[in-house]
Amino acid sequence: MYVYRTNSIIGLMIPKTQYTAIFKALQSAGLKIETRWEDDRLYIGPLVFSATPLTHINTLSPKIGILLGRSQETLRVLLKNKGISYVDTGGNVFLNMPHYQIVIEKRLKKTRSKKHAPTQTDMISPSNLVSPNSLAFVEAILRKNNAELKNYRSVLHFCQTLGLYQPRASQLMKKMKAKTLQDLKNKLQSMPSHFWKYALESPITKRQLTPFYSVAQNYYSLDNKDDSLLRINAMIKKHPLQLARGPSDVARSHGMLVDQTLEMWVAPELNNILKKTFRLIPGQKDGFRRWLIATPTHTFTKEAILSHSSDAHELNILRAIWDLGFGDSRLRESRDALLEGMLRETSS
């Protein structure tokens, strides 16, 4: 796979003849932009393209766009939300220029042409994957291997055993046309990573979930005892539904972050106790460990902070992945790596 790269756009290499559709789309929209080929380079207005290997969509930035063949709406929405320019052979255009933007969405004619079977991503919306009940169910499915999933007689048996909300599980099974738990797991894993990211970043998901990094407050501790981390772990075991590590703990446990920041989810009723026990002072101070403390709007259970896949009160990895997507660029990179790793690791 090769692309055309400039300081403004990256494009998938397609035979020159297929670019005719792009040029016609631009002209039919009344767009007066010069397009020409010269020395094996493509020029669209001020944008210049030359061949170079494509790495990964996550390397793109608002200064980089992508030139596509036929593209799905979900991918175009994801690119547009990131400010990434694109043009496809179907006539859809988004040019994020320095002083203006150009958006063209070609309306498909309603014809009685041959029908195509809907894809998995056409069948579901972001909320089917990223809502409290969905996160709990999907993460439990992905954390179990196929041999373990065979031990459950049905979706109902799976949900009753793990304490999951069965109506939401059945709804997802129906939408994805999955016959068994193993079948659903395979379908979830086969979904394109760009749709997963589109679902995880959808604003609708914030309606029932509290983004950790949007509400977390900075503290530092005056507690100088060497056993503070052991005491925190003991406190978590004593109050598993009121105190838990934050999302970056998942990234650290997978070797994707080297950071001494101590992140904590804490329920409102335990907030003052935690601050008093560890003598926490608001703000940051040089030479002191940084604490980030967040209080969810709802209970740990209603926000799917903890996993249902075991009895160890572990963090819900998929929920942590969702949270990391709203952090800084370093945390977002670990989010992408965690997501890819989770889908690969659960393929057995």
Buried (B, 14 or more C-beta within 10 A) or exposed (E): EEBBBBEBBBBBBBEEEEBEBBBEBBEEEEBEBEBEEEEEEBBBBEBBBEEEEBEEBBEBEEBBBBBBEEBBEBBBEBBBEBBBBBBBBBBBBBBBEEEEEBEBEBEEEEEEEEEEEEEBBEBBEBBBBBBBBBBBBBBBBBBBBBEEBEEBEEBEEBBEEBEBBBEBBBBBBEBBEBEBBBBBBEBBBEBBBBBBBBBBBBEEBEEBBBBBBEEBEBBBBEEEEEEBEEEBEEBBEEBBEBBBBBBBBBBBBBEBBEBEBBBBBBBEEBBEBBBEBBBBBEEEEEEBBBBBBBBBEBEBEBBBBBBBBEEEBBBBBBBBBBBBBBBEEBBBBBBBBBBBBBBEEBEE
